[in-house]
Each structure stands twice: as C-alpha cells, then as structure tokens.
Amino acid sequence: GAPEPDPVAAARAAAAAATSLDGLRDALGAYPHCDLRHGARNLVFADGSPAARVMIIGEAPGRDEDLQGRPFVGRAGQLLDRMFAAIGLARDSADPASALYIANVSPWRPPQNRDPSGEEIAMLRPFMDRHVALADPDLVILMGNISCEAGLGRRGITRLRGHWAEAYGKPALPMFHPAYLLRNPPAKREAWADLLALRARLSETAK
Ligand code: URA
C-alpha cells in the first residue's frame, strides 16, 4: 500500500508554507493528521494582538473556548486576564507595549479535556514554531506543564516556573496555569512573583 505519512514531517511542511498568521490558521484547519480536530467544534487559533511584546502559550481549549472559538475565555481565562491586568497588560490593548497575544499548544479541545498526548504535541509543535516566528513577540509565557512539554521538552512546572528559559527561539517564562491557581489559591503567591519578574524584564528591555 501507500507509505504512511509522517505526521510531524507533514506538519513541518504545512507550517513552513504559511507566510502569514491567517495562512497558518488555514494550514492548521487543513491539517488532517491530528485526531483532536474531530472532537472539536471550532479551531481556536489565537486572541489579542499579534503585535504584542508578550505571547502567552496555553494548553488547549476547554468547553467555553471551543464554543466561542477564542482561547482563555472561561474561568481560567478570566483569572488570566486579571493576573496580566495587574501588571498593565491586556489582550484588547492597541499598544504593543501593553498588549497580549494568546494561543494554545492545541487549537482543538481534547475529548473530556484530557491532556494532549506526546504524539499530538509533537505534531502540533511545528505549527507553534511557525506561529511564534510569524508573531515575533519579544518573549513567551509557557502556561503550565503541557506548554512546557511542547516548548522545552519537559514537564515539572513546580520547578520550572519563575526561571527564564528559551523556547521557540525566544526568552520563555514558565508559569503556573491559572486553572491550577483556581484549584490551589496559595500558589498565587508564586504567580505574582512571576508576573513581577515579567514586568521587570519588559521594562529592562523597553524600546
Ligand atoms: N486553558 C488553556 O490552557 N487554554 C485555554 O484556552 C483555556 C483554558
């Protein structure tokens, strides 16, 4: 029979061919190898301003995000908005200095909100590489373990958080996911420290 397509190679080729964010969204919409697409109502590509200095990379859409087609609009998303508002950043800001750009490792809601598998993360990674290259933020925030696995190749958010790393060719700050903070409010202390570290880095490198 015909040779099995390599999903990661196919993802790399499709992502590389995209020359704009709209083109990348279309490439994801046409990518046939990730089964997550079949359980989702909408492709959740991104929200906020692609001109933002800060790009937040979450895990995957949940129910509310799948219904609305926008990332981080449910309870965790509302907390995320409040957290970043506390350091003067907002997804609806027109000024790149105070704007946010927000995407997820998976643009599709996984069934029962399960974690994306290692295979799924591997085939989605070329799309995020291209997404970051096209948006070209100054730095990225890796929200939670799945985002660290995709961006850094490892999990362990409790140890990774608060330490600047490099992902997608950008300085990258792992942080606790707001869904985790909703379950573990005392961890907001660490999240606040990380937000202050982000604010300090942005003002050090202000153009
Ligand atoms: N959690 C995520 O990681 N992303 C979303 O868009 C919503 C919840």
Residues whose N, C-alpha, C, O or C-beta is under 5 A from the ligand:
A	BS01	URA	G58 E59 A60 P61 G62 E65 P71 F72 A76 N104
